[in-house]
Amino acid sequence: MVDPAAERLQAILRQLEQAGRFALPMPGAGATAERHRALYEFGREDLSVARLAEAHTDALAILAEAGAASISGSLYGVWASDGSHSRLSGERSADGGISLSGTKLYCSGAPILDAALVTVHCGQGLWLVALPLDTNGVRIEPGGWATPAFAATGTSRVIFEAVHATPAQIIGGPNWYLERIGFWRGAIGPAACWAGGAAGLVDAARLLGRDDPHSRAHLGALEATVWGLQALLDQAGLQIDVAADNPRQAQRRALIVRHLVERGCVEVLERFGRATGPQLLAFDAAVARRHAELTLYIRQCHAERDLEDIPLPRR
């Protein structure tokens, strides 16, 4: 049974899909800044919506990059968590497909999505497959998500038991998912949502209307930070559209942008309470949820593990 909050979130996503809000420009196709701004606005409206909308639109971009068709009207996730406890193993089947088994963690939207792009280790490579979630052998195990942040997204553990992916459901070749330039172009998408989430907190601080000099000073700093985040995302989009990138250059840009956006969001999270006092965090459920979700969401930035990959090799 789907949780009522997840049902409401699913209904919102369906409405957005039907209204054409997910028809975003493809990364690198000439309007990437516009794509970033659309994801930013999703985050500004609601971070739970943004988290699933970003994954869905990323999945559509991945399928387009591979020349593969999406299922019309379906809501997609991208489940690529690949730690020691979140790993699928596969074997090539006689028909050229892949038979896969294992467990995936951090499967956001599992109870409410229609399909997911899932990574699987097979042979010497990492493969990507597109699976409808009603495929035989796919079992969603809700529970275990302790924080109220993103509770409506139904983030779950998903078990795959001898699931068969047909040749048509294999997206790209071995290691294509990570080696393509679109991986790093798409990696800026979550950062755009983080920035939008921060902007939503600034909106709430502005509406509260505290007019003492210290609150106004903090609000000014918050507005300046969000302006900088918007400019950063716009500039990144422009560079993606005009630069003759290779994957390493695209990786470097993405990691820089994600780092700078994460730092800006931390600044907003810290200043927000100083600008507003405890009132909104204590008595406004939507603001408290946004604050908690942004705190969790920016941990998709891998901090120092990303920073060490930014410098180019010495000549």
DRENDO-1510 file (C-alpha; in Angstrom, 1 decimal, always signed):
<recs>
REC; n; res; u; v; w
REC; 1; MET; +0.0; +0.0; +0.0 .
REC; 2; VAL; +1.4; +3.4; -1.0 .
REC; 3; ASP; +1.7; +6.0; +1.8 .
REC; 4; PRO; -0.7; +8.9; +1.4 .
REC; 5; ALA; +2.1; +11.4; +1.3 .
REC; 6; ALA; +3.7; +9.4; -1.5 .
REC; 7; GLU; +0.4; +9.2; -3.3 .
REC; 8; ARG; +0.1; +13.0; -3.2 .
REC; 9; LEU; +3.7; +13.3; -4.5 .
REC; 10; GLN; +2.9; +10.9; -7.3 .
REC; 11; ALA; -0.2; +12.9; -8.3 .
REC; 12; ILE; +1.9; +16.1; -8.4 .
REC; 13; LEU; +4.5; +14.4; -10.6 .
REC; 14; ARG; +1.8; +13.1; -13.0 .
REC; 15; GLN; +0.4; +16.6; -13.2 .
REC; 16; LEU; +3.8; +18.1; -14.0 .
REC; 17; GLU; +4.4; +15.4; -16.7 .
REC; 18; GLN; +1.0; +16.0; -18.3 .
REC; 19; ALA; +1.6; +19.8; -18.2 .
REC; 20; GLY; +4.9; +19.3; -20.1 .
REC; 21; ARG; +7.1; +20.6; -17.2 .
REC; 22; PHE; +9.5; +17.7; -17.7 .
REC; 23; ALA; +10.2; +18.5; -21.4 .
REC; 24; LEU; +13.5; +20.2; -20.6 .
REC; 25; PRO; +16.2; +21.1; -23.0 .
REC; 26; MET; +18.8; +18.3; -23.3 .
REC; 27; PRO; +22.2; +19.0; -21.7 .
REC; 28; GLY; +24.6; +20.4; -24.3 .
REC; 29; ALA; +21.9; +21.1; -26.9 .
REC; 30; GLY; +22.1; +24.9; -26.7 .
REC; 31; ALA; +19.8; +25.7; -23.8 .
REC; 32; THR; +21.5; +24.0; -20.8 .
REC; 33; ALA; +21.2; +27.2; -18.7 .
REC; 34; GLU; +17.4; +27.0; -19.2 .
REC; 35; ARG; +17.5; +23.4; -18.1 .
REC; 36; HIS; +19.4; +24.3; -14.9 .
REC; 37; ARG; +16.9; +27.1; -14.2 .
REC; 38; ALA; +13.9; +24.7; -14.6 .
REC; 39; LEU; +15.5; +22.3; -12.1 .
REC; 40; TYR; +16.2; +25.2; -9.8 .
REC; 41; GLU; +12.6; +26.2; -9.9 .
REC; 42; PHE; +11.5; +22.6; -9.0 .
REC; 43; GLY; +13.8; +22.9; -6.0 .
REC; 44; ARG; +12.4; +26.3; -5.1 .
REC; 45; GLU; +8.9; +24.9; -5.2 .
REC; 46; ASP; +9.4; +21.6; -3.3 .
REC; 47; LEU; +12.5; +19.6; -2.8 .
REC; 48; SER; +10.8; +16.2; -2.7 .
REC; 49; VAL; +9.3; +17.0; -6.1 .
REC; 50; ALA; +12.6; +18.3; -7.3 .
REC; 51; ARG; +14.5; +15.1; -6.2 .
REC; 52; LEU; +12.2; +12.9; -8.3 .
REC; 53; ALA; +11.8; +15.4; -11.1 .
REC; 54; GLU; +15.5; +15.7; -11.5 .
REC; 55; ALA; +16.0; +11.9; -11.6 .
REC; 56; HIS; +13.1; +11.5; -14.1 .
REC; 57; THR; +14.5; +14.2; -16.5 .
REC; 58; ASP; +18.0; +12.8; -16.1 .
REC; 59; ALA; +16.7; +9.4; -17.2 .
REC; 60; LEU; +15.1; +10.9; -20.2 .
REC; 61; ALA; +18.3; +12.7; -21.1 .
REC; 62; ILE; +20.3; +9.4; -20.7 .
REC; 63; LEU; +17.9; +7.5; -22.9 .
REC; 64; ALA; +18.0; +10.2; -25.5 .
REC; 65; GLU; +21.8; +10.2; -25.4 .
REC; 66; ALA; +21.8; +6.5; -26.0 .
REC; 67; GLY; +19.3; +6.8; -28.8 .
REC; 68; ALA; +16.8; +4.7; -26.8 .
REC; 69; ALA; +13.1; +5.5; -26.5 .
REC; 70; SER; +11.3; +6.1; -23.2 .
REC; 71; ILE; +7.9; +4.7; -22.3 .
REC; 72; SER; +5.5; +7.5; -22.9 .
REC; 73; GLY; +3.8; +8.8; -19.7 .
REC; 74; SER; +6.1; +6.8; -17.4 .
REC; 75; LEU; +7.9; +8.3; -14.5 .
REC; 76; TYR; +11.5; +7.1; -14.3 .
REC; 77; GLY; +14.1; +6.9; -11.6 .
REC; 78; VAL; +17.9; +6.5; -11.9 .
REC; 79; TRP; +19.2; +3.9; -9.3 .
REC; 80; ALA; +23.0; +3.9; -9.6 .
REC; 81; SER; +24.0; +3.6; -5.9 .
REC; 82; ASP; +26.9; +1.1; -6.1 .
REC; 83; GLY; +28.4; +0.4; -2.7 .
REC; 84; SER; +29.2; -2.9; -1.1 .
REC; 85; HIS; +25.6; -3.3; +0.1 .
REC; 86; SER; +24.0; -1.8; -3.0 .
REC; 87; ARG; +25.1; -3.8; -5.9 .
REC; 88; LEU; +23.6; -5.9; -8.7 .
REC; 89; SER; +25.4; -8.7; -10.4 .
REC; 90; GLY; +24.4; -10.0; -13.8 .
REC; 91; GLU; +25.1; -12.7; -16.4 .
REC; 92; ARG; +24.5; -12.5; -20.1 .
REC; 93; SER; +21.6; -14.6; -21.2 .
REC; 94; ALA; +21.2; -16.6; -24.3 .
REC; 95; ASP; +19.0; -14.0; -26.0 .
REC; 96; GLY; +21.7; -11.3; -25.5 .
REC; 97; GLY; +20.1; -9.8; -22.5 .
REC; 98; ILE; +21.2; -9.8; -18.9 .
REC; 99; SER; +19.9; -11.8; -15.9 .
REC; 100; LEU; +20.5; -9.7; -12.8 .
REC; 101; SER; +20.2; -10.2; -9.0 .
REC; 102; GLY; +21.1; -8.3; -5.9 .
REC; 103; THR; +19.9; -5.3; -3.8 .
REC; 104; LYS; +19.8; -1.6; -4.6 .
REC; 105; LEU; +19.7; +1.0; -1.8 .
REC; 106; TYR; +18.6; +4.6; -2.0 .
REC; 107; CYS; +15.9; +3.9; -4.5 .
REC; 108; SER; +14.0; +7.1; -4.4 .
REC; 109; GLY; +10.5; +7.0; -5.6 .
REC; 110; ALA; +10.4; +3.2; -5.7 .
REC; 111; PRO; +6.7; +2.9; -4.6 .
REC; 112; ILE; +5.4; +5.6; -7.0 .
REC; 113; LEU; +7.6; +5.4; -10.2 .
REC; 114; ASP; +6.9; +3.3; -13.3 .
REC; 115; ALA; +10.4; +2.4; -14.4 .
REC; 116; ALA; +14.1; +2.9; -13.4 .
REC; 117; LEU; +17.5; +2.9; -15.0 .
REC; 118; VAL; +19.6; +0.6; -12.9 .
REC; 119; THR; +23.3; -0.1; -12.9 .
REC; 120; VAL; +24.5; -3.8; -12.9 .
REC; 121; HIS; +27.9; -5.4; -12.9 .
REC; 122; CYS; +28.2; -8.0; -15.6 .
REC; 123; GLY; +31.5; -9.5; -16.9 .
REC; 124; GLN; +34.2; -6.8; -16.8 .
REC; 125; GLY; +31.9; -3.9; -17.1 .
REC; 126; LEU; +29.1; -1.8; -15.5 .
REC; 127; TRP; +26.0; -1.9; -17.6 .
REC; 128; LEU; +22.8; +0.2; -17.5 .
REC; 129; VAL; +19.4; -1.4; -18.0 .
REC; 130; ALA; +15.9; +0.2; -18.2 .
REC; 131; LEU; +13.4; -1.9; -16.2 .
REC; 132; PRO; +9.6; -1.3; -15.7 .
REC; 133; LEU; +9.1; -1.8; -11.9 .
REC; 134; ASP; +6.4; -4.4; -12.5 .
REC; 135; THR; +9.0; -6.8; -14.0 .
REC; 136; ASN; +9.0; -10.2; -12.5 .
REC; 137; GLY; +11.5; -10.6; -9.7 .
REC; 138; VAL; +11.6; -6.9; -8.7 .
REC; 139; ARG; +10.5; -6.5; -5.1 .
REC; 140; ILE; +10.3; -3.2; -3.2 .
REC; 141; GLU; +11.1; -3.3; +0.5 .
REC; 142; PRO; +9.9; -0.1; +2.2 .
REC; 143; GLY; +11.1; +0.9; +5.6 .
REC; 144; GLY; +14.4; +1.7; +7.2 .
REC; 145; TRP; +14.3; +5.4; +6.2 .
REC; 146; ALA; +14.6; +7.1; +9.6 .
REC; 147; THR; +14.6; +10.8; +8.8 .
REC; 148; PRO; +11.3; +12.7; +8.0 .
REC; 149; ALA; +13.3; +14.4; +5.2 .
REC; 150; PHE; +12.2; +13.1; +1.8 .
REC; 151; ALA; +9.8; +10.6; +3.6 .
REC; 152; ALA; +7.2; +11.2; +0.8 .
REC; 153; THR; +9.6; +10.0; -1.9 .
REC; 154; GLY; +9.4; +6.5; -0.5 .
REC; 155; THR; +13.1; +5.9; -0.7 .
REC; 156; SER; +13.4; +2.1; -0.4 .
REC; 157; ARG; +15.5; -1.0; -0.7 .
REC; 158; VAL; +14.8; -2.9; -3.9 .
REC; 159; ILE; +15.5; -6.6; -4.3 .
REC; 160; PHE; +16.2; -8.0; -7.8 .
REC; 161; GLU; +15.8; -11.8; -8.0 .
REC; 162; ALA; +16.9; -13.3; -11.3 .
REC; 163; VAL; +15.3; -10.3; -13.2 .
REC; 164; HIS; +15.7; -10.6; -17.0 .
REC; 165; ALA; +16.6; -7.5; -18.9 .
REC; 166; THR; +16.0; -8.0; -22.6 .
REC; 167; PRO; +18.6; -6.8; -25.2 .
REC; 168; ALA; +16.2; -3.8; -25.9 .
REC; 169; GLN; +16.4; -2.8; -22.3 .
REC; 170; ILE; +20.2; -2.6; -22.2 .
REC; 171; ILE; +21.2; +1.1; -22.5 .
REC; 172; GLY; +24.6; +1.6; -24.2 .
REC; 173; GLY; +27.5; -0.8; -23.8 .
REC; 174; PRO; +29.7; -1.8; -20.9 .
REC; 175; ASN; +30.8; +1.2; -18.9 .
REC; 176; TRP; +29.0; +3.6; -21.2 .
REC; 177; TYR; +26.9; +5.1; -18.4 .
REC; 178; LEU; +30.0; +6.4; -16.5 .
REC; 179; GLU; +32.2; +7.1; -19.5 .
REC; 180; ARG; +29.9; +9.3; -21.5 .
REC; 181; ILE; +30.2; +13.1; -21.4 .
REC; 182; GLY; +26.5; +13.3; -20.4 .
REC; 183; PHE; +27.2; +11.8; -17.0 .
REC; 184; TRP; +29.1; +14.9; -16.0 .
REC; 185; ARG; +26.7; +17.3; -17.7 .
REC; 186; GLY; +23.8; +15.7; -15.9 .
REC; 187; ALA; +25.7; +15.8; -12.6 .
REC; 188; ILE; +25.0; +19.5; -12.3 .
REC; 189; GLY; +21.2; +18.8; -12.3 .
REC; 190; PRO; +21.0; +17.9; -8.6 .
REC; 191; ALA; +23.1; +21.0; -7.7 .
REC; 192; ALA; +20.5; +23.1; -9.5 .
REC; 193; CYS; +17.9; +21.5; -7.3 .
REC; 194; TRP; +20.0; +22.2; -4.2 .
REC; 195; ALA; +20.3; +25.9; -5.2 .
REC; 196; GLY; +16.5; +26.1; -5.7 .
REC; 197; GLY; +16.0; +24.5; -2.3 .
REC; 198; ALA; +18.2; +27.2; -0.7 .
REC; 199; ALA; +16.2; +29.9; -2.6 .
REC; 200; GLY; +13.0; +28.6; -1.1 .
REC; 201; LEU; +14.4; +29.1; +2.4 .
REC; 202; VAL; +15.4; +32.7; +1.4 .
REC; 203; ASP; +11.8; +33.2; +0.2 .
REC; 204; ALA; +10.5; +32.1; +3.6 .
REC; 205; ALA; +12.9; +34.4; +5.4 .
REC; 206; ARG; +11.8; +37.3; +3.3 .
REC; 207; LEU; +8.1; +36.6; +3.9 .
REC; 208; LEU; +8.6; +36.5; +7.6 .
REC; 209; GLY; +9.5; +40.2; +7.4 .
REC; 210; ARG; +11.7; +40.7; +10.4 .
REC; 211; ASP; +12.8; +44.3; +10.1 .
REC; 212; ASP; +15.5; +44.7; +12.7 .
REC; 213; PRO; +19.0; +45.7; +11.3 .
REC; 214; HIS; +20.6; +42.3; +12.0 .
REC; 215; SER; +17.8; +40.3; +10.4 .
REC; 216; ARG; +17.9; +42.5; +7.4 .
REC; 217; ALA; +21.7; +42.1; +7.1 .
REC; 218; HIS; +21.4; +38.3; +7.2 .
REC; 219; LEU; +18.6; +38.5; +4.6 .
REC; 220; GLY; +20.8; +40.6; +2.4 .
REC; 221; ALA; +23.6; +38.0; +2.7 .
REC; 222; LEU; +21.1; +35.2; +1.9 .
REC; 223; GLU; +19.8; +37.0; -1.2 .
REC; 224; ALA; +23.3; +37.7; -2.4 .
REC; 225; THR; +24.3; +34.0; -2.0 .
REC; 226; VAL; +21.3; +32.8; -4.0 .
REC; 227; TRP; +22.0; +35.4; -6.7 .
REC; 228; GLY; +25.5; +33.9; -6.9 .
REC; 229; LEU; +24.2; +30.4; -7.2 .
REC; 230; GLN; +21.9; +31.4; -10.1 .
REC; 231; ALA; +24.7; +33.1; -11.9 .
REC; 232; LEU; +27.0; +30.0; -11.3 .
REC; 233; LEU; +24.4; +27.6; -12.8 .
REC; 234; ASP; +23.7; +30.0; -15.8 .
REC; 235; GLN; +27.5; +30.2; -16.5 .
REC; 236; ALA; +27.9; +26.5; -16.2 .
REC; 237; GLY; +25.0; +26.0; -18.7 .
REC; 238; LEU; +26.6; +28.4; -21.2 .
REC; 239; GLN; +30.0; +26.7; -20.9 .
REC; 240; ILE; +28.5; +23.3; -21.5 .
REC; 241; ASP; +26.8; +24.5; -24.7 .
REC; 242; VAL; +29.9; +26.2; -26.2 .
REC; 243; ALA; +32.9; +24.2; -24.9 .
REC; 244; ALA; +34.5; +21.4; -26.9 .
REC; 245; ASP; +34.6; +19.2; -23.8 .
REC; 246; ASN; +36.1; +15.8; -23.2 .
REC; 247; PRO; +34.7; +13.8; -20.3 .
REC; 248; ARG; +37.6; +14.9; -18.0 .
REC; 249; GLN; +36.9; +18.6; -18.6 .
REC; 250; ALA; +33.2; +18.0; -18.1 .
REC; 251; GLN; +34.0; +16.1; -14.9 .
REC; 252; ARG; +36.1; +19.0; -13.6 .
REC; 253; ARG; +33.4; +21.6; -14.3 .
REC; 254; ALA; +30.7; +19.5; -12.7 .
REC; 255; LEU; +32.7; +18.9; -9.5 .
REC; 256; ILE; +33.6; +22.6; -9.2 .
REC; 257; VAL; +29.9; +23.6; -9.7 .
REC; 258; ARG; +28.7; +21.0; -7.2 .
REC; 259; HIS; +31.3; +22.1; -4.6 .
REC; 260; LEU; +30.4; +25.8; -5.0 .
REC; 261; VAL; +26.7; +25.2; -4.8 .
REC; 262; GLU; +27.0; +23.0; -1.8 .
REC; 263; ARG; +29.1; +25.7; +0.0 .
REC; 264; GLY; +26.4; +28.3; -0.9 .
REC; 265; CYS; +23.7; +26.0; +0.5 .
REC; 266; VAL; +25.6; +25.5; +3.7 .
REC; 267; GLU; +25.8; +29.3; +4.0 .
REC; 268; VAL; +22.1; +29.6; +3.5 .
REC; 269; LEU; +21.3; +26.9; +6.0 .
REC; 270; GLU; +23.6; +28.5; +8.6 .
REC; 271; ARG; +22.3; +32.1; +8.1 .
REC; 272; PHE; +18.6; +31.1; +7.9 .
REC; 273; GLY; +18.1; +30.6; +11.6 .
REC; 274; ARG; +20.1; +33.7; +12.4 .
REC; 275; ALA; +17.9; +35.7; +10.0 .
REC; 276; THR; +14.6; +34.3; +11.3 .
REC; 277; GLY; +15.1; +33.0; +14.8 .
REC; 278; PRO; +13.5; +29.7; +15.8 .
REC; 279; GLN; +9.9; +30.6; +14.7 .
REC; 280; LEU; +9.8; +29.0; +11.2 .
REC; 281; LEU; +11.9; +26.0; +12.1 .
REC; 282; ALA; +9.8; +25.3; +15.1 .
REC; 283; PHE; +6.3; +26.1; +13.9 .
REC; 284; ASP; +6.2; +26.0; +10.0 .
REC; 285; ALA; +6.2; +22.3; +8.9 .
REC; 286; ALA; +7.0; +23.1; +5.3 .
REC; 287; VAL; +10.0; +25.2; +6.2 .
REC; 288; ALA; +11.3; +22.7; +8.7 .
REC; 289; ARG; +10.9; +19.9; +6.1 .
REC; 290; ARG; +12.7; +22.0; +3.5 .
REC; 291; HIS; +15.6; +22.8; +5.9 .
REC; 292; ALA; +16.0; +19.1; +6.8 .
REC; 293; GLU; +15.7; +18.0; +3.1 .
REC; 294; LEU; +18.3; +20.5; +1.9 .
REC; 295; THR; +20.7; +19.4; +4.7 .
REC; 296; LEU; +20.4; +15.8; +3.5 .
REC; 297; TYR; +20.2; +16.5; -0.3 .
REC; 298; ILE; +23.5; +18.4; -0.4 .
REC; 299; ARG; +25.3; +15.3; +0.9 .
REC; 300; GLN; +25.1; +14.0; -2.6 .
REC; 301; CYS; +28.1; +16.2; -2.9 .
REC; 302; HIS; +31.0; +14.0; -1.9 .
REC; 303; ALA; +33.0; +16.8; -0.3 .
REC; 304; GLU; +36.8; +16.1; -0.2 .
REC; 305; ARG; +36.5; +13.0; -2.3 .
REC; 306; ASP; +35.3; +15.2; -5.1 .
REC; 307; LEU; +37.7; +18.0; -4.4 .
REC; 308; GLU; +40.7; +15.8; -4.9 .
REC; 309; ASP; +39.6; +15.0; -8.4 .
REC; 310; ILE; +39.4; +18.7; -9.5 .
REC; 311; PRO; +43.1; +19.6; -10.1 .
REC; 312; LEU; +44.5; +18.7; -13.5 .
REC; 313; PRO; +47.7; +16.7; -13.6 .
REC; 314; ARG; +51.0; +18.7; -13.5 .
REC; 315; ARG; +52.6; +19.1; -16.9 .
</recs>
